[in-house]
Amino acid sequence: MKLFGYQNTEQSVLKDFVKNKLHHSLLITGIEGIGKRSLVYELACKILSITNQNVLDDVKNNSESWINQEIDKQGQTYKLMQSGAHPDFLFVGLEEKAIKVEAIRSIKDFSVLTPSLSKYKVVIIDDADSMNTNAQNALLKTLEEPNDNTFIFLVAHNRLLDTIFSRCREIKIPKPDYDVWEKAIQNYCLSNSDIEFYENEFEKYYILSNGSIGFAIRLKRLDGLKIYNEILGILENPVFNVEKAQELSGNIDEKSLWVFEYFLNLFFEQLIKYKTTQEVLFVLEKEQKLIMDKVDSLDVEKIFELFDYVKKTLSDLSRINLNKKHCLVVLLSKVFIILK
């Protein structure tokens, strides 16, 4: 994914590198799906492209030009990184539900080796907050005894152990503003012809994704707004339409179940927020009308009780082998009855 809006951050890190002031461990934090991985990948490619002292000297003598030039995607460094064959680059990512201690121990073995093609070595730990406690503790030893020629980039969406946090330099990536987000989405669509955002959808998906480019794309691929519209349509009817509920539930497969869950949770979050503060950024007119019509007849305790029921039912559906279509219809009817 092409970077938008983070040029200043990238330039600041590279300036520190040229001045020999770059911390050996950088922690890149921010919400998921805003380009953190793309940012550290470009930084890693730039650093690994320095193959010897002569190249480094040239970079220092022409630092401004080097810092601002785009990475060479046809060059050896980038191609080897992409194929996972660069001997001086190690990428550690999420496997199943967590990054385990074995993967972290490989970093120590990797970091003690002498660089082969580059003057430096780079490690990226993606989804670093998914490291289990044993993995985070194993990483401490490497962070406490860093090698001068090795840089470790940790990408995290949530908080890490304080002991990890204190040994890294944190760089907080804010969520992109709307203009940057829209430009990034449009650029993605140009490179991926199987997905298209319509003009009237951009602002809605920006709100839904909280500025996350990756999450907006995931929602759009599964036609998230259509699913939310159908949920709201069932809940706003004066009479519960069993056929419509069955049709919607029948169209929800294993890939789109999380979208159904997301939007039903979103509806309750919006309902609770409006009931308690009335400060809500509504996504759809249908959503706004339904919540404003129903909110006065419900007390907060009742809303939370129903919300807990929804979350438990969806959790059981994912955890236990239940009839998905039947459960979703029953769930929608329960919500309908309470709102009625």
C-alpha positions as a Python dict, from the first residue, in 0.01 Angstrom:
ca = {
    (1, 'M'): (0, 0, 0),
    (2, 'K'): (137, 340, -96),
    (3, 'L'): (207, 572, 197),
    (4, 'F'): (-3, 885, 239),
    (5, 'G'): (36, 1144, 510),
    (6, 'Y'): (339, 995, 687),
    (7, 'Q'): (621, 1153, 488),
    (8, 'N'): (728, 1372, 780),
    (9, 'T'): (747, 1072, 1012),
    (10, 'E'): (949, 871, 760),
    (11, 'Q'): (1187, 1161, 697),
    (12, 'S'): (1238, 1219, 1070),
    (13, 'V'): (1337, 856, 1128),
    (14, 'L'): (1574, 853, 830),
    (15, 'K'): (1737, 1178, 944),
    (16, 'D'): (1808, 1018, 1281),
    (17, 'F'): (1953, 718, 1100),
    (18, 'V'): (2189, 933, 890),
    (19, 'K'): (2305, 1113, 1206),
    (20, 'N'): (2364, 782, 1389),
    (21, 'K'): (2091, 879, 1637),
    (22, 'L'): (1831, 619, 1544),
    (23, 'H'): (1721, 410, 1843),
    (24, 'H'): (1785, 39, 1797),
    (25, 'S'): (1420, -43, 1874),
    (26, 'L'): (1128, 160, 1740),
    (27, 'L'): (772, 97, 1853),
    (28, 'I'): (522, 217, 1590),
    (29, 'T'): (175, 253, 1742),
    (30, 'G'): (-167, 356, 1616),
    (31, 'I'): (-503, 209, 1519),
    (32, 'E'): (-505, -93, 1291),
    (33, 'G'): (-509, -47, 914),
    (34, 'I'): (-355, 300, 875),
    (35, 'G'): (-30, 200, 706),
    (36, 'K'): (208, 132, 996),
    (37, 'R'): (341, -186, 838),
    (38, 'S'): (393, -10, 503),
    (39, 'L'): (584, 266, 681),
    (40, 'V'): (828, 34, 860),
    (41, 'Y'): (869, -177, 546),
    (42, 'E'): (986, 130, 354),
    (43, 'L'): (1220, 227, 638),
    (44, 'A'): (1363, -124, 645),
    (45, 'C'): (1414, -125, 268),
    (46, 'K'): (1596, 208, 280),
    (47, 'I'): (1830, 93, 559),
    (48, 'L'): (1901, -244, 398),
    (49, 'S'): (1980, -78, 65),
    (50, 'I'): (2302, 51, 226),
    (51, 'T'): (2529, -235, 130),
    (52, 'N'): (2869, -107, 242),
    (53, 'Q'): (3060, 185, 394),
    (54, 'N'): (3104, 360, 59),
    (55, 'V'): (2727, 365, 5),
    (56, 'L'): (2678, 492, 360),
    (57, 'D'): (2929, 771, 305),
    (58, 'D'): (2750, 868, -13),
    (59, 'V'): (2416, 870, 170),
    (60, 'K'): (2556, 1099, 440),
    (61, 'N'): (2699, 1335, 180),
    (62, 'N'): (2369, 1347, -5),
    (63, 'S'): (2134, 1282, 283),
    (64, 'E'): (1848, 1509, 178),
    (65, 'S'): (1826, 1349, -165),
    (66, 'W'): (1843, 997, -21),
    (67, 'I'): (1582, 1065, 246),
    (68, 'N'): (1331, 1200, -6),
    (69, 'Q'): (1377, 950, -287),
    (70, 'E'): (1127, 664, -322),
    (71, 'I'): (1239, 308, -266),
    (72, 'D'): (1344, 115, -576),
    (73, 'K'): (1085, -161, -616),
    (74, 'Q'): (1284, -307, -904),
    (75, 'G'): (1603, -321, -700),
    (76, 'Q'): (1760, -626, -540),
    (77, 'T'): (1688, -520, -182),
    (78, 'Y'): (1312, -479, -229),
    (79, 'K'): (1274, -796, -436),
    (80, 'L'): (1463, -1008, -183),
    (81, 'M'): (1256, -864, 103),
    (82, 'Q'): (933, -935, -83),
    (83, 'S'): (1033, -1294, -150),
    (84, 'G'): (1150, -1349, 208),
    (85, 'A'): (1500, -1427, 83),
    (86, 'H'): (1695, -1127, 212),
    (87, 'P'): (1953, -1271, 455),
    (88, 'D'): (1963, -950, 661),
    (89, 'F'): (1587, -907, 699),
    (90, 'L'): (1360, -1095, 940),
    (91, 'F'): (981, -1051, 942),
    (92, 'V'): (791, -1191, 1239),
    (93, 'G'): (414, -1185, 1204),
    (94, 'L'): (100, -1321, 1361),
    (95, 'E'): (49, -1696, 1332),
    (96, 'E'): (-290, -1826, 1437),
    (97, 'K'): (-389, -1618, 1743),
    (98, 'A'): (-55, -1511, 1889),
    (99, 'I'): (314, -1460, 1826),
    (100, 'K'): (479, -1734, 2028),
    (101, 'V'): (807, -1746, 2213),
    (102, 'E'): (977, -1965, 1948),
    (103, 'A'): (938, -1693, 1685),
    (104, 'I'): (1084, -1431, 1919),
    (105, 'R'): (1382, -1649, 2009),
    (106, 'S'): (1470, -1663, 1639),
    (107, 'I'): (1534, -1287, 1654),
    (108, 'K'): (1823, -1332, 1896),
    (109, 'D'): (1981, -1598, 1671),
    (110, 'F'): (1931, -1373, 1369),
    (111, 'S'): (2072, -1057, 1530),
    (112, 'V'): (2406, -1212, 1629),
    (113, 'L'): (2488, -1308, 1269),
    (114, 'T'): (2711, -1084, 1059),
    (115, 'P'): (2520, -900, 782),
    (116, 'S'): (2560, -1063, 441),
    (117, 'L'): (2435, -821, 174),
    (118, 'S'): (2376, -506, 373),
    (119, 'K'): (2575, -311, 627),
    (120, 'Y'): (2280, -353, 866),
    (121, 'K'): (2016, -602, 977),
    (122, 'V'): (1648, -522, 1024),
    (123, 'V'): (1373, -707, 1215),
    (124, 'I'): (1003, -622, 1182),
    (125, 'I'): (764, -761, 1444),
    (126, 'D'): (416, -704, 1305),
    (127, 'D'): (112, -721, 1537),
    (128, 'A'): (363, -703, 1823),
    (129, 'D'): (80, -666, 2074),
    (130, 'S'): (-25, -1023, 1988),
    (131, 'M'): (293, -1159, 2149),
    (132, 'N'): (199, -1370, 2449),
    (133, 'T'): (363, -1293, 2783),
    (134, 'N'): (638, -1551, 2735),
    (135, 'A'): (721, -1407, 2392),
    (136, 'Q'): (737, -1050, 2527),
    (137, 'N'): (964, -1161, 2810),
    (138, 'A'): (1188, -1342, 2561),
    (139, 'L'): (1218, -1025, 2356),
    (140, 'L'): (1345, -829, 2657),
    (141, 'K'): (1688, -992, 2645),
    (142, 'T'): (1742, -882, 2286),
    (143, 'L'): (1620, -529, 2358),
    (144, 'E'): (1842, -504, 2665),
    (145, 'E'): (2154, -607, 2473),
    (146, 'P'): (2111, -455, 2126),
    (147, 'N'): (2361, -500, 1845),
    (148, 'D'): (2491, -180, 1690),
    (149, 'N'): (2406, -287, 1336),
    (150, 'T'): (2058, -427, 1404),
    (151, 'F'): (1733, -230, 1410),
    (152, 'I'): (1407, -372, 1541),
    (153, 'F'): (1072, -224, 1438),
    (154, 'L'): (768, -326, 1642),
    (155, 'V'): (423, -252, 1498),
    (156, 'A'): (145, -249, 1758),
    (157, 'H'): (-220, -147, 1780),
    (158, 'N'): (-251, -189, 2156),
    (159, 'R'): (-37, -163, 2469),
    (160, 'L'): (264, -387, 2529),
    (161, 'L'): (424, -478, 2861),
    (162, 'D'): (578, -175, 3030),
    (163, 'T'): (916, -348, 3025),
    (164, 'I'): (899, -369, 2644),
    (165, 'F'): (759, -19, 2611),
    (166, 'S'): (1036, 138, 2821),
    (167, 'R'): (1310, -10, 2602),
    (168, 'C'): (1176, 128, 2276),
    (169, 'R'): (1132, 468, 2123),
    (170, 'E'): (761, 507, 2051),
    (171, 'I'): (637, 675, 1735),
    (172, 'K'): (263, 737, 1748),
    (173, 'I'): (88, 736, 1412),
    (174, 'P'): (-237, 936, 1427),
    (175, 'K'): (-535, 825, 1226),
    (176, 'P'): (-533, 1000, 887),
    (177, 'D'): (-760, 1295, 831),
    (178, 'Y'): (-1042, 1250, 580),
    (179, 'D'): (-860, 1391, 276),
    (180, 'V'): (-554, 1169, 327),
    (181, 'W'): (-774, 866, 396),
    (182, 'E'): (-983, 923, 80),
    (183, 'K'): (-670, 964, -134),
    (184, 'A'): (-528, 638, 2),
    (185, 'I'): (-855, 454, -66),
    (186, 'Q'): (-872, 590, -422),
    (187, 'N'): (-511, 487, -484),
    (188, 'Y'): (-586, 136, -356),
    (189, 'C'): (-887, 107, -588),
    (190, 'L'): (-673, 210, -887),
    (191, 'S'): (-442, -83, -814),
    (192, 'N'): (-723, -328, -734),
    (193, 'S'): (-993, -329, -1000),
    (194, 'D'): (-1212, -572, -804),
    (195, 'I'): (-1312, -307, -550),
    (196, 'E'): (-1481, 31, -598),
    (197, 'F'): (-1605, 294, -353),
    (198, 'Y'): (-1893, 507, -477),
    (199, 'E'): (-1881, 882, -421),
    (200, 'N'): (-2157, 880, -156),
    (201, 'E'): (-1985, 600, 39),
    (202, 'F'): (-1649, 757, 123),
    (203, 'E'): (-1759, 958, 426),
    (204, 'K'): (-1969, 669, 560),
    (205, 'Y'): (-1682, 422, 544),
    (206, 'Y'): (-1445, 677, 697),
    (207, 'I'): (-1675, 703, 1000),
    (208, 'L'): (-1729, 327, 1017),
    (209, 'S'): (-1358, 249, 1000),
    (210, 'N'): (-1252, 531, 1236),
    (211, 'G'): (-1002, 635, 970),
    (212, 'S'): (-856, 286, 921),
    (213, 'I'): (-779, 234, 553),
    (214, 'G'): (-740, -142, 590),
    (215, 'F'): (-1062, -189, 788),
    (216, 'A'): (-1262, 22, 542),
    (217, 'I'): (-1139, -196, 255),
    (218, 'R'): (-1231, -513, 445),
    (219, 'L'): (-1581, -381, 513),
    (220, 'K'): (-1631, -268, 154),
    (221, 'R'): (-1517, -601, 10),
    (222, 'L'): (-1803, -768, 197),
    (223, 'D'): (-2051, -490, 113),
    (224, 'G'): (-2078, -384, 476),
    (225, 'L'): (-2312, -89, 424),
    (226, 'K'): (-2564, -315, 250),
    (227, 'I'): (-2562, -553, 546),
    (228, 'Y'): (-2611, -266, 792),
    (229, 'N'): (-2895, -126, 581),
    (230, 'E'): (-3067, -463, 585),
    (231, 'I'): (-3029, -502, 962),
    (232, 'L'): (-3174, -155, 1019),
    (233, 'G'): (-3456, -223, 770),
    (234, 'I'): (-3564, -530, 967),
    (235, 'L'): (-3549, -346, 1301),
    (236, 'E'): (-3741, -37, 1180),
    (237, 'N'): (-4039, -225, 1035),
    (238, 'P'): (-4362, -207, 1238),
    (239, 'V'): (-4392, -588, 1209),
    (240, 'F'): (-4106, -835, 1227),
    (241, 'N'): (-4047, -962, 873),
    (242, 'V'): (-3940, -1325, 916),
    (243, 'E'): (-3875, -1371, 543),
    (244, 'K'): (-3639, -1071, 531),
    (245, 'A'): (-3459, -1190, 845),
    (246, 'Q'): (-3418, -1539, 699),
    (247, 'E'): (-3294, -1398, 368),
    (248, 'L'): (-3034, -1179, 540),
    (249, 'S'): (-2924, -1457, 775),
    (250, 'G'): (-2898, -1702, 487),
    (251, 'N'): (-2664, -1466, 302),
    (252, 'I'): (-2428, -1435, 599),
    (253, 'D'): (-2149, -1689, 552),
    (254, 'E'): (-1838, -1759, 759),
    (255, 'K'): (-1651, -1474, 586),
    (256, 'S'): (-1917, -1211, 652),
    (257, 'L'): (-2032, -1320, 1000),
    (258, 'W'): (-1788, -1075, 1161),
    (259, 'V'): (-1945, -792, 955),
    (260, 'F'): (-2293, -881, 1084),
    (261, 'E'): (-2152, -891, 1437),
    (262, 'Y'): (-1969, -561, 1390),
    (263, 'F'): (-2278, -375, 1272),
    (264, 'L'): (-2513, -516, 1533),
    (265, 'N'): (-2261, -415, 1802),
    (266, 'L'): (-2224, -74, 1635),
    (267, 'F'): (-2599, -19, 1649),
    (268, 'F'): (-2604, -78, 2025),
    (269, 'E'): (-2296, 136, 2080),
    (270, 'Q'): (-2465, 420, 1890),
    (271, 'L'): (-2788, 365, 2085),
    (272, 'I'): (-2607, 373, 2421),
    (273, 'K'): (-2399, 674, 2324),
    (274, 'Y'): (-2706, 870, 2213),
    (275, 'K'): (-2899, 771, 2524),
    (276, 'T'): (-2619, 885, 2756),
    (277, 'T'): (-2462, 1181, 2574),
    (278, 'Q'): (-2663, 1249, 2255),
    (279, 'E'): (-2326, 1312, 2088),
    (280, 'V'): (-2330, 1061, 1804),
    (281, 'L'): (-2185, 1069, 1454),
    (282, 'F'): (-2452, 878, 1266),
    (283, 'V'): (-2359, 680, 955),
    (284, 'L'): (-2700, 643, 788),
    (285, 'E'): (-3024, 841, 803),
    (286, 'K'): (-3209, 515, 869),
    (287, 'E'): (-2981, 453, 1169),
    (288, 'Q'): (-3040, 803, 1308),
    (289, 'K'): (-3419, 782, 1272),
    (290, 'L'): (-3444, 438, 1430),
    (291, 'I'): (-3228, 530, 1731),
    (292, 'M'): (-3402, 864, 1790),
    (293, 'D'): (-3744, 698, 1765),
    (294, 'K'): (-3663, 417, 2009),
    (295, 'V'): (-3424, 572, 2260),
    (296, 'D'): (-3682, 743, 2485),
    (297, 'S'): (-3877, 422, 2544),
    (298, 'L'): (-3571, 229, 2664),
    (299, 'D'): (-3377, 266, 2986),
    (300, 'V'): (-3001, 227, 2991),
    (301, 'E'): (-3015, -92, 3198),
    (302, 'K'): (-3244, -253, 2942),
    (303, 'I'): (-3016, -153, 2654),
    (304, 'F'): (-2710, -299, 2828),
    (305, 'E'): (-2900, -618, 2910),
    (306, 'L'): (-2994, -663, 2545),
    (307, 'F'): (-2642, -574, 2432),
    (308, 'D'): (-2496, -842, 2661),
    (309, 'Y'): (-2742, -1095, 2517),
    (310, 'V'): (-2638, -1004, 2162),
    (311, 'K'): (-2267, -1038, 2239),
    (312, 'K'): (-2312, -1370, 2421),
    (313, 'T'): (-2523, -1517, 2140),
    (314, 'L'): (-2272, -1414, 1873),
    (315, 'S'): (-1985, -1547, 2085),
    (316, 'D'): (-2163, -1882, 2131),
    (317, 'L'): (-2231, -1896, 1757),
    (318, 'S'): (-1861, -1861, 1682),
    (319, 'R'): (-1753, -2097, 1959),
    (320, 'I'): (-2015, -2371, 1938),
    (321, 'N'): (-2139, -2551, 1629),
    (322, 'L'): (-2486, -2392, 1622),
    (323, 'N'): (-2722, -2340, 1329),
    (324, 'K'): (-2607, -1999, 1209),
    (325, 'K'): (-2915, -1902, 1011),
    (326, 'H'): (-3155, -1998, 1291),
    (327, 'C'): (-2948, -1819, 1557),
    (328, 'L'): (-2928, -1494, 1360),
    (329, 'V'): (-3303, -1491, 1292),
    (330, 'V'): (-3376, -1551, 1663),
    (331, 'L'): (-3126, -1280, 1755),
    (332, 'L'): (-3284, -1024, 1522),
    (333, 'S'): (-3633, -1110, 1649),
    (334, 'K'): (-3521, -1069, 2013),
    (335, 'V'): (-3372, -726, 1938),
    (336, 'F'): (-3685, -630, 1742),
    (337, 'I'): (-3915, -726, 2029),
    (338, 'I'): (-3720, -527, 2288),
    (339, 'L'): (-3701, -221, 2063),
    (340, 'K'): (-4071, -249, 1986),
}
